Amino acid sequence: MAKDFVYESEKTWMRAVRADRKLLAKVPECFCTLKFQKLILNADWRSIRYIKNPCPEIQYHAIEKNPLAIKYIDVQDEGVVRAVLKQDWKYLKFVKDENLLKQFINDDADLIKFVKKPSEELQVCAVHKQPEDIKYISNPTTRVQLYVVGKNPKLIQYIKKPEAGVQMVAFRQDKSCANLIDNPCPEIESYALHEKIIQENTMSKEKFDDYFKQLQNSMLKQKKSL
């Protein structure tokens, strides 16, 4: 359809684009003026997605219509990004410039909660400032997990399904962490069970040790057979 309009007027292209927004990406540069783009955005701000590398003026025009327009801009102007974030930090998940994201995280580590799938670099940046902010990271890398439990082993409670090696690092620093892990590895699970049985029984720890060793070996053999 676009070929029928290549050598036509701006008015003809305007009619075509209004009928099919996707044609905006094919409008010749001589017709796709700022005025042309703004008229299209006035009708539908989502059309920003069909404008290749929109200039800052057009980006501002789009977010004035709806700040969510930032989601559809690939090369985002920093001023435009900051203008959007002044309205609501939730739009941070649509920011695509890694360096800009790092600036925001350095200023306020809690903002990591708004970053969708943060890179390891951003994760590290956040937990170096505030280790407890690992609770805002859904899938922290091994490096990040180890750093956090190294700072405070009890923070393992904020890591969903921590790796076995990470669990052991936390456990060796503070055995009470055994009760803070939602998917304990066999060694930690056995320890937690041991402590529970000791607390629930009247026999002394010393007398119970021999019995528990047998129970522990039995549990580990059972897990291996599953």
C-alpha positions as CSV (number, residue, x, y, z in Angstrom):
1,M,0.0,0.0,0.0
2,A,2.8,2.4,0.8
3,K,4.2,2.3,-2.7
4,D,1.0,3.9,-4.0
5,F,1.9,7.0,-1.9
6,V,5.6,7.3,-2.4
7,Y,5.4,10.3,-4.8
8,E,2.2,11.7,-3.5
9,S,1.6,14.7,-1.2
10,E,1.8,15.1,2.5
11,K,-2.0,15.2,2.6
12,T,-2.2,11.8,0.8
13,W,0.3,10.3,3.3
14,M,-1.7,11.7,6.2
15,R,-4.8,9.9,5.0
16,A,-2.9,6.7,4.6
17,V,-1.3,6.8,8.0
18,R,-4.5,7.7,9.7
19,A,-6.0,4.6,8.2
20,D,-3.0,2.4,9.1
21,R,-0.6,3.7,11.7
22,K,2.2,1.3,10.7
23,L,2.6,3.2,7.5
24,L,4.2,6.0,9.6
25,A,7.5,4.1,9.4
26,K,7.4,4.3,5.6
27,V,6.5,8.0,5.1
28,P,9.3,9.7,3.1
29,E,11.4,12.1,5.2
30,C,10.3,15.1,3.1
31,F,6.7,14.5,4.2
32,C,7.4,13.3,7.8
33,T,7.8,16.7,9.3
34,L,7.5,17.6,13.0
35,K,4.0,18.9,12.3
36,F,3.1,15.7,10.5
37,Q,4.4,13.5,13.4
38,K,2.6,15.6,16.0
39,L,-0.7,15.4,14.2
40,I,-0.5,11.6,14.2
41,L,0.5,11.5,17.8
42,N,-2.4,13.8,18.7
43,A,-4.7,11.1,17.3
44,D,-2.8,8.2,18.9
45,W,0.3,8.6,21.1
46,R,1.2,5.0,20.6
47,S,2.2,5.8,17.1
48,I,5.5,6.9,18.5
49,R,6.6,3.2,18.0
50,Y,6.5,3.7,14.3
51,I,8.8,6.8,14.2
52,K,12.4,5.8,13.7
53,N,14.7,7.6,16.2
54,P,12.2,10.3,17.1
55,C,13.8,13.6,18.1
56,P,13.6,14.9,21.7
57,E,10.8,17.4,20.7
58,I,8.7,14.5,19.4
59,Q,9.5,12.4,22.4
60,Y,8.4,15.2,24.7
61,H,5.2,15.6,22.6
62,A,4.4,11.8,23.0
63,I,5.0,11.6,26.8
64,E,2.8,14.7,27.3
65,K,0.0,12.7,25.7
66,N,0.8,9.7,27.9
67,P,4.0,9.0,29.9
68,L,3.7,5.4,28.9
69,A,4.9,6.4,25.4
70,I,8.5,6.1,26.9
71,K,8.0,2.3,26.5
72,Y,8.0,2.6,22.7
73,I,11.0,4.8,22.3
74,D,14.2,2.9,21.6
75,V,16.8,5.8,21.8
76,Q,15.5,7.7,24.8
77,D,16.5,11.3,25.4
78,E,17.7,11.7,29.0
79,G,15.6,14.8,29.6
80,V,12.5,13.0,28.4
81,V,13.3,10.1,30.7
82,R,13.7,12.3,33.7
83,A,10.5,14.1,32.9
84,V,8.6,10.8,32.8
85,L,10.1,9.6,36.1
86,K,9.1,12.8,37.8
87,Q,5.5,11.6,37.3
88,D,6.1,8.1,38.6
89,W,9.2,6.0,39.3
90,K,7.3,2.9,37.9
91,Y,8.3,4.0,34.4
92,L,11.9,3.1,35.3
93,K,11.2,-0.4,34.0
94,F,10.9,1.1,30.5
95,V,14.3,2.9,30.6
96,K,16.7,1.3,28.2
97,D,19.9,3.2,28.8
98,E,22.0,1.1,31.2
99,N,24.3,4.0,32.2
100,L,21.3,6.1,33.0
101,L,19.8,3.3,35.1
102,K,23.1,3.0,37.0
103,Q,22.9,6.8,37.8
104,F,19.5,6.4,39.3
105,I,20.4,3.3,41.3
106,N,23.6,5.1,42.6
107,D,21.3,7.9,43.8
108,D,18.8,5.6,45.4
109,A,19.4,1.8,45.6
110,D,15.7,1.2,46.4
111,L,14.9,2.1,42.8
112,I,16.1,-1.4,41.7
113,K,12.6,-2.5,42.6
114,F,11.3,-0.8,39.4
115,V,14.0,-2.2,37.0
116,K,12.7,-5.1,35.0
117,K,15.3,-7.9,34.8
118,P,18.3,-5.8,36.0
119,S,21.7,-6.8,34.7
120,E,24.3,-8.1,37.2
121,E,26.0,-4.8,37.1
122,L,22.8,-3.0,38.3
123,Q,22.2,-5.7,40.9
124,V,25.7,-5.3,42.2
125,C,25.3,-1.5,42.2
126,A,22.2,-1.8,44.4
127,V,23.4,-4.3,46.9
128,H,26.7,-2.6,47.4
129,K,24.8,0.4,48.6
130,Q,22.1,-1.5,50.5
131,P,22.6,-5.3,50.8
132,E,19.0,-5.7,52.0
133,D,17.7,-4.5,48.6
134,I,18.3,-8.0,47.3
135,K,14.7,-8.5,48.4
136,Y,13.7,-6.4,45.3
137,I,15.7,-8.6,42.9
138,S,13.7,-11.6,41.7
139,N,16.7,-13.6,40.3
140,P,19.9,-12.3,41.8
141,T,23.1,-13.8,40.3
142,T,25.3,-16.1,42.3
143,R,27.9,-13.3,42.7
144,V,25.2,-11.0,44.1
145,Q,23.8,-13.7,46.5
146,L,27.3,-14.5,47.8
147,Y,28.1,-10.8,48.4
148,V,24.9,-10.2,50.3
149,V,25.1,-13.2,52.6
150,G,28.7,-12.4,53.2
151,K,27.6,-9.0,54.5
152,N,24.7,-10.4,56.5
153,P,23.9,-14.1,56.5
154,K,20.3,-13.5,57.7
155,L,19.6,-11.7,54.4
156,I,19.3,-15.1,52.8
157,Q,15.7,-15.0,53.9
158,Y,15.1,-12.5,51.1
159,I,16.6,-14.8,48.4
160,K,14.1,-17.0,46.7
161,K,15.6,-20.5,46.3
162,P,19.2,-19.6,47.1
163,E,21.8,-21.9,45.6
164,A,23.2,-24.6,47.9
165,G,26.7,-23.0,48.0
166,V,25.1,-19.7,49.0
167,Q,23.1,-21.5,51.7
168,M,26.3,-23.0,53.2
169,V,28.1,-19.7,53.2
170,A,25.3,-18.2,55.3
171,F,24.9,-21.3,57.5
172,R,28.6,-21.4,58.4
173,Q,28.4,-17.8,59.6
174,D,25.2,-18.2,61.5
175,K,23.5,-21.6,62.0
176,S,20.2,-19.9,62.9
177,C,19.9,-19.1,59.2
178,A,18.8,-22.7,58.7
179,N,15.3,-21.6,59.6
180,L,15.3,-18.7,57.2
181,I,15.8,-20.8,54.0
182,D,12.7,-21.9,52.1
183,N,14.5,-24.6,50.1
184,P,17.3,-25.9,52.4
185,C,19.8,-28.3,50.9
186,P,20.1,-31.7,52.6
187,E,22.9,-30.7,55.0
188,I,21.0,-27.7,56.3
189,E,17.6,-29.5,56.4
190,S,19.2,-32.3,58.5
191,Y,20.6,-29.8,60.9
192,A,17.3,-28.0,61.3
193,L,15.5,-31.3,61.9
194,H,18.2,-32.2,64.5
195,E,17.6,-29.0,66.4
196,K,13.9,-29.5,66.3
197,I,14.1,-33.0,67.7
198,I,16.5,-31.9,70.4
199,Q,14.1,-29.2,71.5
200,E,11.1,-31.5,71.5
201,N,12.7,-34.3,73.4
202,T,13.7,-34.5,77.0
203,M,16.9,-36.5,76.4
204,S,20.2,-34.5,76.4
205,K,21.9,-33.5,73.2
206,E,24.8,-35.8,74.0
207,K,22.6,-38.9,74.4
208,F,20.7,-38.0,71.3
209,D,23.7,-37.6,68.9
210,D,24.2,-41.3,68.1
211,Y,20.5,-41.7,67.3
212,F,20.5,-38.6,65.1
213,K,23.5,-39.6,63.1
214,Q,21.6,-42.8,62.1
215,L,18.6,-40.7,61.2
216,Q,20.7,-38.2,59.2
217,N,22.4,-41.0,57.2
218,S,19.0,-42.5,56.5
219,M,17.6,-39.2,55.2
220,L,20.5,-38.5,52.9
221,K,20.3,-42.0,51.4
222,Q,16.6,-41.5,50.9
223,K,17.1,-38.2,49.0
224,K,19.7,-39.8,46.8
225,S,17.3,-42.6,45.8
226,L,14.6,-40.1,44.7
